[in-house]
Every structure is written in structure tokens, then in C-alpha cells.
Amino acid sequence: MEITVLQFIWFILLFVLLGGYAMLDGFDLGIGVWHLWARAEDRRSLLDAIRPVWDGNEVWLLTAGGAMFAAFPPVYASVFSGLYLALTLLLVGLIARASAVEFRDKEEAPSWRRFWDVCFAAGSIVPALLLGVAMGNILRGLPLDASGNFTGSFFSLLNPYALLCGLLGLAVIAAHGALYAVLRTPAPLAIRARRWARLALQAALLLFGLAAAVTILTQRHLLTNYDRLPVLWAVPLATALALSGAAAYNRRDKARPAFAASCAGVLGLLATAAVGLFPTLVPASNNAALSLTAANSSSSELTLRIMFIFALVGMPIVIGYNVWAYRLWATQQKGTSRDY
């Protein structure tokens, strides 16, 4: 297998891992977005809906980071140095969320629970927003020097396009979480979650259309593959249809198809970004020649080959375990309150 083929495979696998994280931990984060909107007596039900699976879902993010480090070391160095503060805030948010899941129900005192409720909500909203902002900056491009080092500032990352992507990501994650809550919480709360999902999906569709228009007008480098192979426009179109389908199914109170369509929409967003970027992983906004691509930033052929063998063995096991775990969890009574 030639190195160019391996580079292509690892480019795809990196986005598969990111997509798996966005789809699985996305509904965990989405539950947290709505946590403070829920009535006090319903917040336990929201936490119980994700308690058995949330920690396993985060493994996908760790695996994606590990794959980036091993397969594309210069990309890992550039992204993690350039987005250092944002990723630190992301880590703080995830730690706050994890702590809230574990500690909220240890005490009955209202002040104790309010504190952890705020931590859980903030630890879900901030990562969801920052992940979108980070992806927006990657799509837009980062200022890089000849060594691939980030030369901008933290505030340069808070540009309008990245913030728009952040709001889009937050809206999609909020809808995803609300639709999961419809599936996994008791009827009174599930009815309210349907309303949350309707609002979030309306915002997501509006922001997706706005982001598409802004991308076409201002980020022409992301359209090269679409212009070269017009059939690829089916990817963003399918994404829009998936989000629209989630909204339609939600209106008709069809929870499972709505959540499945939401999953497709989340994956579609990552696929749309991957198609726009390929073969570039980090575009250089100051000079296209300095961009980090799958070809100029990959590890050696031997490293990629060994990693691919491990992936062939490990990925089916991970996916099979996830399918088994979710099927087992799905057989349990909806809204059951338990300690795990």
C-alpha cells in the first residue's frame, strides 16, 4: 500500500473519529445545554439519560487526538499550539461537566445542587461552542510561519466566521441533545424536550444556510473540491436534508427517526468540512504554500502502516462495544433513575 493511499486513509479516519465524537458525546453536551432550562425535579432525569454512556463517549475525542498526534505530528503541534487557550477552556469545561455528573446527587442541599447544575450546563455549553469555533478557524485557515507554527493571537481566533461556526455547532448539538432527551426521559419532560428540539433545529437550519452563504462568498478555498467534482455538493445538501428531516420527524412526534436524522446531520457537518478541506488539514491563511496537508505533514509510511493495522483490529471492537452498550441501555426502562 503506497504512502499516498495511507495518507488518504488516515485523513478519512481522523474525521471518522471526530464524527464519532460529535455524534455520541454531542447528545451528552446537548443535554447539558438544556439542563438549566429544565425544572429542578427534571434535572436528575436528564443526568440519568446520559449517566451510563457519557464517559465512554469522550474516548472518541481522546482517540482522535491520539490519531492526529501519531499520523500527522505537525498538524497536532500547530493546532494544539495555536488553539492552546481555547483547548484549555475546553478541557476545563469537560472536567467541570464530569465532576457535576459524579457529585451533583451526593448531597441534597439546594445550594450544592445549584452549583453543580451550573457547572454541568457551563461544562456543556462552553465545549460545544469552542469546538465549533475551533473548526471554523481550521476551515478559515490559521496564520502559520514556515515551520508550521501559529503566528496569530487568541483574539484573532474570535473572528466572525469562526463565531458563526461556533453558533452553528452549538445549535446542532443543542438539537441533538434535546432529541436524545425525547427518547430517554419520561413523558412530561420528553414533551418539553420536543419543544427545545424544535427551537434548536430552526436555529440550526438558519445558521447552516447563513454559514453556507458566507463560505461561498468569503472562503473560496473550501470550494475547490466541490467545483472540481460537482457530485460532492450532495454532501452539504444531504446534511441540510437530514436536519430538515429531524425537524419534520420531531413535529410528527417520531422520536427515533428524528434522532437518527440528527445523527446524520451531525456526521454530515463533519463530512462537509472534510470534503472542503481535503487534502489540507490546516490551511495557512497568510500563504497557501505554508498549509499543512496530508502529504507534507504525515508520519512515515511504516508508522502509518502499523497504525492502520491496529485500526483494522481496534475500530471494529470499539464500534461493536458501542453498539452493544447502547442496545443494552436502550432495553432499560425509559427515565429509570439509577446510580452508576
N, C-alpha and C positions, 0 to 999 in steps of 0.2 A: 504494500500500500504506500503510495507516494506521499511525501510530506504535505503537498498542497491539498490532498484529499483529507488527511488527518487534521489540517488546519481548518478546513471547512467543517468537518465533523465536530470539532471542539467549539467552533463558533456557534453551531446549532445547539450543542449540548449545554453550553453556557446559558443560552436563552431558554432552553427547556427547563433548566434548574431554576432560573429566575421566574419563569412562568409557573412552575410548580409551587414556588413560594408564594407568589402573588395570589394564586387561586386558593391555596389551602390556608395559609396564615392570613390571607386577605379577609376572609369572613370573620376570623378572630378579631382583627383590627376593626372591622366594620361593626361588630358587636359593641366594641368599646366606644366607637363614635357616638352611639345612641345611648350609652349607659346612663348618662346624667339626665337624658330626656325621659327615661323610664321612671315609673313610680317606684318609691322606695321598696315596696313589697315585691316588685317585679325584678329587681336587680339581681337577686340570688338566682332567679330562673335564667337570666341572661348568662351569668357566670357558669351555671351548671351546663348550659348548652355547649360550652367550649372546653370545660374543665378537663375532660378525658383526652383531648387531642391537641390543645394549643401548643404544648411544649414540643411535641413531635413535629408539628408543622414548621417550627423555626429551624429545624435541621436542614431544610431545603436552602435557607439563606446561608447557613454556615457552609454547606456543600458547594454552593455557587461561589462563595468567596474563596474556598479552597481550590476549586477548579480554575478560577481566574488566576490565582497565585501560581499554580503548577503549570497551566497551559500557556498563559500569557503574562509572564512576570512584569514586563514594562507597563502593561496596562494596569495591573494591580497596583504598582508603585505610583503611577500617575493619578489614578482615580482616588486612591486612599490618601495620597498627599494633598491633592487638590481639593478634595471634599472632606478633609480631615475634621473640621469643626462640625460640619453637617452630620457626618457619620458618628461623631462623638455624641451629639444630641440624639441621634437615632438610637445609639446604644443605651444612653441614659433612659430614653423613653421605654425601650424594651425591658430594661431592668425594673423600672417602676411598674410596668404592667405585670411582669412576672411576680413581683413582690405583692402586688394588690390581689392577684388571683389566689395566692397562698395565704395571705394574712387577713384579708377582709373579714372573714367569718370566724376568726379566732376569738373575737370579743363581741359582746352585744351592745357596747356603749355606742350611742348615735354619733358622737364626735369621732370615734375610732373608725366607724364605717364610712362616714362622710369623707374623712381624709383619704382612705384607700379607694373610695369611689372616684374622687378627683384624680388620684394617681393612675387609676385604671383608664379613665377617659383620656387624660393627657398623654399617657403612655401608649395610647392607640391612635389618637388624632395626630400627634407630632410625627411619629414614624410614617404614617400613611401619607402625610403631606410632604415630608422630606424625601421619601422615596420617589415621589412624583417630580419634585424639584430636581433631584439628582439626575433622573432620567432625562428631564427637559434640558439640563445643562449638557449632558452627553450628546443628545440629539443636536443641540445648537452648536456644540463644539467648545473646547476649552483652549485658552491661550497656553501654548507649550513652547519650550525652548528646544534647541537641537538635541538635547538629551532626553526629551520627553517629559521634562519637569513642568509642573503647573506654575505659571507666572502671574496669575491673577490674584485677586483678593477675595475674602469671604463675601464682601458686599457685591462684588461683580457677579456672584452666583445668584443673587436675588434679582435677576433681570426679568422683564415682563413675560418673556416666552417660557422660562423655567417656572415662574409662579403660575402661569396658566396651566402648564402640565401638572404642577402640584395640585391645583384645584381640581383638575380632571381626575387625577388619581384618587384624591380624597372622595370625590363624589361617587366614583365607581366602587371604591372599597366600602363606602357607607351603604350603597345599594346592595352590594354583595352580602354584607353582614346582616342587613335587615331581612333579606330573602332567606338567609340561613335561619334567622330567628323565627320566621314564619314556619319553617319546617320543624324546629326543635323546641319550641316553647308552647305552653298551654294556650288555649283558645283566646282568652281575653287579651293577653299580651301579643299573641300572633296577629290579632286583628289590628292592633296599633302598629305592629311591625310592618304590616302591609301598607299602611299609610306612609310610614317612614320610607319604605322602598319606593313608593310612587313618587314622592318628592325628590329622592336622591336620583332616581332614574331620569326624571325630567331634567334635573341639573346636569347629569352626566351626558345626556344626548345633546343638550345645548352647548356644553363645554367641548364635547367631541367635535361638533360641527365648527365651532369657533377655532379650536386648535387646528383642525384640518385646513381651514381657510388661511389662518396665519402661517402655517407651514408652507402651503403652496405659494404664498406671496413673499415670504421672507427667508425660508430655509430651502432654497432650491437644490442644495447638495443632497438633500434627502429624497429627491425625486428621480435621481439618475436611474436606479434600477426599475422604477415604475415606468419611466419613459422608454427605457430600453426593451422592456418586456411588459406590455400593457396588461396582460392577463393577471399580473400581480396586483392590479387595482382591486381584484376580487378580495384580497385580504382585508383592507380597511372597510370595504363595502360589507363583507361578512361580519366584521366587528360591529358596524352600525346596526346591521340587521339583528345580530344577537342581542344587543342592548335594547333594541326596539321590541324584540320578541319577549325579552324578560319583562318589559313594561306591560305588554299585551297579556301575557300569561298571568301576571300579578293582578291586573284588573279583573281577570276572569276567575280569580282565586284558585289557580292551578299552581300550587307551591313547587312541586318537583320540577316540572318543565321550566318554570320561571328561574329556579336556582340553576338548573342545567344551562339555560341560556346565558345567565350571568357568568357562569364559569367560562363559557365560550367567549363571552365579551372580554373578560379579563385576559384570557390567553390571546385573544385577537389583538388587544392593545400591544402586548409584547411582540407578537408576530409582525405587526405593522411597523414597529420600531426596528426590529431586526432586518426586515426587508429594506427599509430605508437606509440603514447603516452599512450593510454588507458591501464590501469585506472590511470596512473600517469599524474599529471598536471604540476609538476616541478620536473624533475629528479635531484637527487643530484649527481654531477659529482665526488665528493670525496668519497662518500659512499652511495651505492644504498639504504641502510636501512634508510637513512635520507630523502629519496624522499617524496615529498608531493603528496598524491594520493586522489582520490575522496572519499576514505573510511576514511582516517585519518585526513582529513582537512575540512570536510564538517560541516555545521551548524547542529543544532539539527533536529530531524525528524519533529517536529512541525513547525519549521521555513521553512524547505524545502517544507512541505505540503502546508502551507499557500501561499508561493511564487508560487508554482505550480498552485494553484487555480487562482491567479492573472494572471499568464502567460496564462492560458487557456482562460481567458477573454481578456487580453490585446493584445496578439500576433495576433489573427485574425483581430482585429481592426487596428493595425499598418500595417499589411500586406495589408489589404483591402484598407486602405488610400493610401499606396504607389502605389498600382495598379491603383486606381482611378486617383491619381495625375499624374502618368506617362502617362496614356491614354489621359487625358485632355491635357497634354503638347504635346503629340505626334500628336494631331489633329491640332495644330497650324502650321503655315507655316514654312517650313524649312528655318533656317537662319534669321528669323524675329528678328529685333533689337528693344528691348523694355526696359523700365525701370521697375524694380520690387521693 
